Amino acid sequence: MLRNLPTLHIPNPKQLITTSVLTAFTFCLSIGTSVAQTDTRIYDIIDAVSEDRLRADVKKLADFGTRHTLSDTVSNTRGIGAARRWIKSEFEKTSQACNNCLDVFYQSDLVKKGTNPRIVKDVAVVNVVAVQKGSKYPNRYILMSGDIDSRISDPTNYTDDAPGANDNASGMAGTLEAARVLSKYTFENSIIYVGLSGEEQGLFGGKGLAAYAKEQGWEIIGIMNNDMIGNIEGVDGVIDNRTFRIFSEPVPPTETERQRNARRFYGGEVDGISRQLARFIYKTTKTYMPEMNPMMIYRLDRFGRGGHHRPFNDAGFAGIRIMEAHENYTQQHQDIRTENGINYGDTFEHVNFPYNAKLTAVNAINLASIAWAPPTPSNVGIGGIVEANARLEWDAVEGAVAYKVYWRDTTSPTWDNSRLITSGTSATLKGIVIDNFFFGVAAVGKDGHESPVAFPSTIIRD
C-alpha cells in the first residue's frame, strides 16, 4: 500500500508536455545546481571525431585483403589474424595515450567444423576487447561493437579478396575512433569497445562475448552494434547522408510466462529494455545532433537477417543495431567484379567518411551519456486503476539527484511528456488517466545525464 505520495498538479492537458528548456530550467531551480540544459562536453566529443583517422583505419582494414573468419592467421599483412593483431595494437596505443586507461585483451572460443555449413574447418573465433573502467560503477558496462570479419559471395570462400570496407570496416573503425575520443574522459560506468569476429559465419563472436560477460558477472547496460555505417547511396537510388536506422526488438526473449501474461492486461509489448535503449539513442541524437535523422525500426534486425546485437539479446541484455538507412546490395557480400557496367564489391572507394564520422559521433555521445548517468531505476510500480490520477513509485538510485517521470500516448514511439521529481521516489500525476498512456521513470545525475527509462514492472494496489 502506498500512501501520502507527493502530488503533481496539472491544470489542464495543454500543460502536460514539458519542453526540454522548461525541464532544464526547473531542474536548475529545484536542485540548486548549475546544471545546464545540455552538457558541453558532448559537443566536444562530436567535434573530436576525425574523418581522417576513420579513412586511414578503413583503408588499413580493407588492405588486409580478406578478414574472413577462417582466413590466414599467420601472415602479418593478410587475413583475420593480421587484422585482429593490428586492432589490438591500436587499442593499446589509445591506452598508452590515456595512462593505460584501457584493459585490452583477446576473448576467444573454439568453433568446431560442421557447427553449421559455413564452418568448414575448426576455427578459433577471437574478439578484441578494450575495457575502460568506470570510477563509480566499474561492473556496469555499455558496449560499442564493430565486426572484424568480412566475406564475399560464397560464405565459405576464405582465400579470395574480401575487403569489407563498409561491411564492416566502417563499424570497426568507428569503434576504434570512439575509444580514442572517449578515453580522454572519466566516466562513472564502464565502457567496452570491441571488435567481434565470426559474424558472417553465424554470430559466433557475439555469442562468445555474451557468454563471457555472464561468466564474469558483468552487468551489461546495453550494446550498440555498428554494422555498416559508411554508405549513403542506396541501391534504391536514394542518397542520404543524415538518416540512420536503430533496430531494436520489442521485448526480451528471456521474459517469463508471467511477464508475457501481464503484458496482455497492462501493455508493454513495445517497451522492452532494447526498445528503451533505442529511444535513449533517438533522444540523445536529436538533442545534440539535430541535423541527423534517426529512424527507430521496430524490428530485431533487417527482414530475415541478423547482426551481432542478437546474441546479447538472447542472453537477456539490451542491445540495438545502428546502421545506414539505405543499403547498396551490389557492394555487400559480393565477389569483386564488373558486370553490365556495375562495379560489384565492398571496396574502399564506396565509403563516405563524413557520414562515417557522423554515425561514429552518434555512438560516442550515447556511450558517454549513458556512462555519465546513474543506473536505471528498478522495481517501478504503477497504480491508478479506476482513478483519475496515475501513481508511480520506484526504488532509490545511488547517484541520482532527481528523477524524470515520463509518459506518452500508447501509439507514440517516443517519450513525449515528462515531469521532474526533485525529492522522493514516488509521484502522482493528477488528471492523467492510467488507461490512456504508457509511463516510465529515469534517474537523473548531477550533470543532468539521464538513465534509460524503466517501464513499470509491478502494479500498486490499494
LUMZA-184531 format. One line per 2 residues: for each residue x, y, z of C-alpha. Coordinates in nm, 3 decimals. Example, Ala and Ser with C-alpha at 12.3 -4.5 7.8 and 13.67 -1.06 7.14 Angstrom:
2
1.230:-0.450:0.780  1.367:-0.106:0.714 $
% end
This chain:
462
0.000:0.000:0.000  0.127:0.342:-0.096 $
0.017:0.647:0.099  0.100:1.019:0.113 $
0.253:1.027:-0.231  0.361:1.376:-0.346 $
0.108:1.511:-0.594  0.196:1.692:-0.913 $
-0.091:1.928:-1.002  -0.151:1.956:-1.376 $
-0.408:2.228:-1.451  -0.513:2.111:-1.800 $
-0.398:1.879:-2.081  -0.234:2.164:-2.274 $
0.018:2.193:-1.995  0.109:1.823:-1.992 $
0.403:1.842:-2.232  0.714:1.963:-2.057 $
0.968:2.106:-2.300  1.336:2.035:-2.258 $
1.404:2.403:-2.190  1.146:2.421:-1.912 $
1.267:2.092:-1.771  1.626:2.213:-1.757 $
1.519:2.545:-1.602  1.307:2.368:-1.341 $
1.589:2.127:-1.271  1.834:2.410:-1.203 $
1.593:2.591:-0.971  1.483:2.280:-0.785 $
1.819:2.115:-0.736  2.008:2.434:-0.674 $
2.294:2.345:-0.906  2.440:2.493:-1.222 $
2.322:2.204:-1.439  2.271:2.324:-1.793 $
2.018:2.209:-2.047  2.297:2.023:-2.226 $
2.646:1.906:-2.136  2.901:2.098:-2.341 $
3.142:1.804:-2.319  2.911:1.617:-2.557 $
2.968:1.880:-2.826  3.342:1.846:-2.770 $
3.311:1.472:-2.826  3.129:1.528:-3.156 $
3.398:1.771:-3.273  3.680:1.533:-3.176 $
3.574:1.254:-3.413  3.819:1.254:-3.705 $
3.726:1.170:-4.064  4.095:1.137:-4.146 $
4.154:0.872:-3.879  3.844:0.683:-3.990 $
3.960:0.693:-4.352  4.303:0.562:-4.257 $
4.157:0.283:-4.043  3.910:0.165:-4.308 $
4.189:0.167:-4.568  4.414:-0.034:-4.337 $
4.144:-0.292:-4.268  4.048:-0.325:-4.634 $
4.414:-0.367:-4.730  4.437:-0.690:-4.531 $
4.278:-0.840:-4.841  4.036:-1.065:-4.661 $
3.928:-1.076:-4.297  3.718:-1.388:-4.337 $
3.685:-1.567:-4.004  3.855:-1.877:-4.145 $
4.130:-1.687:-4.328  4.505:-1.675:-4.264 $
4.613:-1.613:-3.904  4.991:-1.632:-3.955 $
5.065:-1.360:-4.211  5.140:-1.009:-4.086 $
4.980:-0.849:-4.391  4.682:-1.061:-4.493 $
4.392:-1.231:-4.322  4.198:-1.202:-4.000 $
4.498:-1.279:-3.781  4.689:-0.974:-3.905 $
4.372:-0.764:-3.879  4.297:-0.851:-3.518 $
4.658:-0.801:-3.414  4.650:-0.456:-3.571 $
4.320:-0.371:-3.399  4.464:-0.480:-3.066 $
4.772:-0.265:-3.125  4.551:0.037:-3.199 $
4.357:-0.011:-2.875  4.690:-0.042:-2.694 $
4.815:0.285:-2.848  4.499:0.454:-2.728 $
4.552:0.308:-2.383  4.911:0.431:-2.369 $
4.790:0.781:-2.454  4.547:0.778:-2.158 $
4.787:0.642:-1.898  4.680:0.280:-1.954 $
4.312:0.353:-1.904  4.209:0.059:-2.124 $
4.237:-0.308:-2.040  4.298:-0.467:-2.383 $
4.272:-0.843:-2.437  4.158:-1.122:-2.665 $
3.848:-1.324:-2.584  3.816:-1.641:-2.789 $
3.618:-1.960:-2.836  3.684:-2.266:-3.049 $
3.410:-2.337:-3.304  3.422:-2.689:-3.442 $
3.396:-2.784:-3.807  3.038:-2.863:-3.905 $
2.877:-2.648:-3.636  2.692:-2.502:-3.932 $
2.752:-2.524:-4.310  2.970:-2.210:-4.301 $
3.220:-2.360:-4.057  3.422:-2.581:-4.291 $
3.713:-2.628:-4.051  3.784:-2.584:-3.681 $
3.842:-2.218:-3.606  3.924:-2.000:-3.307 $
3.681:-1.708:-3.312  3.878:-1.426:-3.150 $
3.731:-1.097:-3.030  3.944:-0.792:-2.945 $
3.818:-0.623:-2.628  3.914:-0.289:-2.473 $
3.760:-0.203:-2.135  3.754:0.150:-1.993 $
3.663:0.104:-1.627  3.411:0.331:-1.462 $
3.503:0.525:-1.149  3.180:0.457:-0.958 $
3.011:0.157:-1.118  3.301:-0.046:-1.261 $
3.089:-0.358:-1.310  2.824:-0.180:-1.520 $
2.912:-0.183:-1.890  2.788:-0.012:-2.204 $
2.933:-0.169:-2.519  3.009:-0.046:-2.870 $
3.095:-0.312:-3.124  3.212:-0.341:-3.481 $
3.274:-0.660:-3.674  3.627:-0.761:-3.773 $
3.539:-1.025:-4.032  3.441:-0.993:-4.397 $
3.313:-1.218:-4.677  3.228:-1.233:-5.048 $
2.952:-1.415:-5.238  3.045:-1.762:-5.116 $
3.044:-1.751:-4.735  3.288:-2.043:-4.720 $
3.548:-1.879:-4.951  3.817:-1.766:-4.710 $
4.103:-1.714:-4.957  3.985:-1.465:-5.222 $
3.982:-1.090:-5.167  3.701:-0.968:-4.937 $
3.799:-0.610:-4.844  3.478:-0.548:-4.645 $
3.529:-0.172:-4.646  3.177:-0.080:-4.543 $
3.077:-0.422:-4.410  3.223:-0.385:-4.165 $
3.549:-0.194:-4.158  3.332:0.118:-4.120 $
3.189:-0.009:-3.789  3.524:-0.138:-3.667 $
3.695:0.192:-3.750  3.415:0.376:-3.570 $
3.472:0.165:-3.260  3.846:0.236:-3.264 $
3.778:0.607:-3.307  3.520:0.620:-3.027 $
3.781:0.466:-2.796  4.037:0.731:-2.894 $
3.791:1.014:-2.826  3.625:0.885:-2.507 $
3.946:0.762:-2.345  4.024:1.127:-2.271 $
3.734:1.137:-2.023  3.649:0.965:-1.696 $
3.308:0.800:-1.663  3.114:0.658:-1.371 $
3.013:0.347:-1.566  3.247:0.126:-1.767 $
3.266:0.130:-2.148  3.368:-0.164:-2.364 $
3.492:-0.115:-2.718  3.505:-0.445:-2.903 $
3.585:-0.594:-3.240  3.374:-0.907:-3.282 $
3.468:-1.194:-3.513  3.264:-1.470:-3.671 $
2.964:-1.252:-3.757  2.934:-1.370:-4.116 $
2.969:-1.735:-4.013  2.690:-1.732:-3.755 $
2.727:-1.451:-3.497  2.985:-1.655:-3.307 $
3.185:-1.363:-3.168  2.879:-1.208:-3.007 $
2.772:-1.543:-2.864  3.117:-1.591:-2.714 $
3.141:-1.246:-2.557  2.783:-1.257:-2.424 $
2.861:-1.589:-2.254  3.189:-1.447:-2.122 $
3.001:-1.147:-1.978  2.765:-1.385:-1.798 $
3.057:-1.586:-1.661  3.230:-1.272:-1.537 $
2.912:-1.140:-1.376  2.917:-0.821:-1.581 $
2.610:-0.602:-1.556  2.551:-0.507:-1.918 $
2.360:-0.181:-1.962  2.339:-0.235:-2.335 $
2.526:-0.300:-2.657  2.537:-0.069:-2.957 $
2.619:-0.290:-3.253  2.752:-0.099:-3.553 $
2.725:-0.288:-3.878  2.768:-0.083:-4.197 $
2.785:0.284:-4.103  2.960:0.425:-4.409 $
2.728:0.412:-4.713  2.498:0.696:-4.821 $
2.390:0.582:-5.169  2.132:0.305:-5.165 $
2.052:0.051:-5.431  1.710:0.221:-5.436 $
1.874:0.535:-5.578  1.838:0.742:-5.262 $
2.139:0.942:-5.148  2.111:1.039:-4.782 $
2.396:1.142:-4.553  2.187:1.219:-4.244 $
1.947:0.933:-4.185  2.036:0.615:-3.999 $
1.843:0.324:-3.854  1.820:0.195:-3.499 $
1.692:-0.163:-3.491  1.554:-0.295:-3.163 $
1.341:-0.587:-3.056  1.020:-0.516:-2.860 $
1.068:-0.736:-2.553  1.347:-0.967:-2.434 $
1.330:-1.329:-2.550  1.413:-1.423:-2.191 $
1.090:-1.286:-2.045  0.890:-1.523:-1.829 $
0.545:-1.663:-1.894  0.418:-1.446:-1.610 $
0.561:-1.136:-1.778  0.405:-1.234:-2.109 $
0.066:-1.279:-1.945  0.096:-0.943:-1.767 $
0.152:-0.767:-2.099  -0.193:-0.876:-2.218 $
-0.355:-0.672:-1.945  -0.108:-0.390:-1.872 $
0.071:-0.327:-2.201  0.442:-0.305:-2.267 $
0.466:-0.502:-2.590  0.692:-0.228:-2.734 $
0.866:-0.133:-2.411  1.139:-0.388:-2.351 $
1.489:-0.291:-2.245  1.625:-0.286:-2.600 $
1.344:-0.059:-2.716  1.420:0.179:-2.426 $
1.785:0.185:-2.534  1.673:0.273:-2.887 $
1.458:0.558:-2.753  1.752:0.683:-2.547 $
1.972:0.696:-2.858  1.699:0.870:-3.054 $
1.655:1.137:-2.786  2.027:1.198:-2.729 $
2.090:1.229:-3.101  1.802:1.473:-3.155 $
1.926:1.681:-2.861  2.293:1.709:-2.957 $
2.293:1.635:-3.330  1.958:1.771:-3.454 $
2.082:1.765:-3.812  2.070:1.384:-3.800 $
1.758:1.181:-3.867  1.747:0.866:-3.651 $
1.487:0.611:-3.757  1.367:0.373:-3.489 $
1.287:0.046:-3.664  1.056:-0.176:-3.462 $
1.229:-0.498:-3.560  1.519:-0.700:-3.420 $
1.710:-0.656:-3.745  1.653:-0.629:-4.117 $
1.389:-0.864:-4.253  1.511:-1.222:-4.209 $
1.870:-1.112:-4.145  2.090:-1.092:-3.837 $
2.351:-0.888:-3.656  2.582:-0.911:-3.359 $
2.348:-0.749:-3.109  2.122:-1.053:-3.128 $
2.338:-1.288:-2.915  2.334:-1.028:-2.639 $
1.956:-1.001:-2.668  1.938:-1.381:-2.648 $
2.133:-1.361:-2.321  1.883:-1.111:-2.178 $
2.085:-0.793:-2.234  1.962:-0.475:-2.401 $
2.106:-0.442:-2.749  2.040:-0.249:-3.068 $
2.186:-0.219:-3.418  2.295:0.115:-3.563 $
2.343:0.126:-3.939  2.298:0.328:-4.256 $
1.946:0.388:-4.382  1.998:0.294:-4.747 $
2.193:-0.021:-4.827  2.360:-0.099:-5.158 $
2.342:-0.472:-5.221  2.587:-0.454:-5.515 $
2.852:-0.383:-5.252  2.751:-0.635:-4.984 $
2.883:-0.992:-4.983  2.986:-0.964:-5.348 $
3.278:-1.101:-5.545  3.480:-0.809:-5.682 $
3.388:-0.779:-6.049  3.226:-0.559:-6.312 $
2.904:-0.670:-6.480  2.684:-0.464:-6.711 $
2.872:-0.152:-6.614  2.819:-0.209:-6.242 $
3.121:-0.237:-6.014  3.044:-0.506:-5.758 $
3.229:-0.545:-5.431  3.266:-0.385:-5.090 $
3.565:-0.167:-5.173  3.721:0.139:-5.012 $
3.600:0.400:-5.261  3.235:0.338:-5.172 $
3.270:0.451:-4.809  3.153:0.805:-4.729 $
3.371:0.928:-4.444  3.179:1.241:-4.342 $
2.881:1.010:-4.285  3.102:0.750:-4.115 $
3.217:1.025:-3.877  2.860:1.134:-3.802 $
2.750:0.785:-3.703  3.068:0.735:-3.503 $
2.980:1.055:-3.317  2.625:0.928:-3.260 $
2.775:0.625:-3.087  3.028:0.823:-2.888 $
2.779:1.071:-2.744  2.541:0.795:-2.643 $
2.818:0.591:-2.484  2.923:0.900:-2.289 $
2.569:0.998:-2.190  2.493:0.653:-2.052 $
2.835:0.616:-1.891  2.788:0.950:-1.710 $
2.433:0.867:-1.596  2.317:0.689:-1.281 $
2.164:0.341:-1.308  1.812:0.292:-1.439 $
1.550:0.280:-1.160  1.435:-0.065:-1.056 $
1.108:-0.201:-0.917  0.898:0.069:-1.080 $
0.540:0.029:-0.966  0.234:0.193:-1.117 $
-0.115:0.245:-0.982  -0.429:0.440:-1.055 $
-0.671:0.173:-1.173  -1.025:0.323:-1.194 $
-0.887:0.657:-1.074  -0.836:0.998:-1.230 $
-0.467:1.001:-1.138  -0.168:0.789:-1.228 $
0.070:0.699:-0.948  0.428:0.572:-0.969 $
0.681:0.454:-0.715  1.036:0.320:-0.758 $
1.347:0.225:-0.565  1.601:0.496:-0.488 $
1.901:0.502:-0.723  2.251:0.565:-0.593 $
2.393:0.879:-0.750  2.059:1.016:-0.866 $
1.985:1.376:-0.767  1.640:1.370:-0.927 $
1.411:1.153:-1.137  1.208:1.204:-1.453 $
0.862:1.056:-1.483  0.777:1.010:-1.850 $
0.450:0.933:-2.022  0.333:0.911:-2.380 $
0.027:0.821:-2.588  0.006:0.445:-2.632 $
0.060:0.490:-3.006  0.362:0.721:-2.976 $
0.711:0.582:-3.042  0.884:0.835:-2.815 $
0.855:0.961:-2.457  0.683:1.293:-2.524 $
0.578:1.422:-2.180  0.775:1.441:-1.858 $
0.784:1.571:-1.503  1.096:1.625:-1.294 $
1.080:1.477:-0.942  1.327:1.657:-0.719 $
1.255:1.476:-0.392  1.136:1.132:-0.301 $
1.083:0.823:-0.514  0.714:0.850:-0.594 $
0.476:1.076:-0.779  0.109:1.121:-0.853 $
0.011:1.271:-1.189  -0.323:1.439:-1.126 $
-0.565:1.425:-1.414  -0.362:1.169:-1.606 $
-0.573:0.857:-1.657  -0.359:0.544:-1.643 $
-0.562:0.376:-1.919  -0.466:0.630:-2.186 $
-0.086:0.647:-2.160  0.228:0.446:-2.109 $
0.463:0.551:-1.828  0.826:0.518:-1.727 $
1.091:0.656:-1.493  1.453:0.765:-1.548 $
1.718:0.860:-1.293  1.896:1.196:-1.333 $
2.258:1.250:-1.234  2.435:1.561:-1.106 $
2.535:1.671:-1.458  2.184:1.626:-1.593 $
2.251:1.295:-1.768  1.958:1.056:-1.752 $
1.947:0.680:-1.744  1.742:0.488:-1.997 $
1.377:0.480:-1.898  1.244:0.195:-1.687 $
0.897:0.069:-1.776  0.678:-0.030:-1.476 $
0.723:-0.389:-1.364  0.476:-0.406:-1.072 $
0.122:-0.292:-1.000  0.037:-0.074:-0.699 $
-0.291:-0.185:-0.544  -0.458:-0.014:-0.250 $
% end
